[in-house]
Amino acid sequence: MMGWQPIETAPTVEGEDVLLAVNNRVLMGAFFRKWDYDRYAHRTDYVWVISGGRVVKPTHWMPIPEPPN
């Protein structure tokens, strides 16, 4: 399994869930166009979003591990 990586190396596939390190917490989130969350944003702006639509600024990411058998 892959360990924690800097957020700059995260996949930028819109809507793909990954684990995110945010303020010493681990959260599940995905990469989305900011346009979907902020009507004043440029269409090329992207943000990391967790459940509930909250925009976060993670420092690291990691793929979600496979569930146990």
Protein Blocks (a to p, Z undefined) as FASTA:
>chain_A
ZZdddfklpccbehiacdddeehiacddddddfklmomkbcfkbccdddehhiacddfbd
cddddddZZ
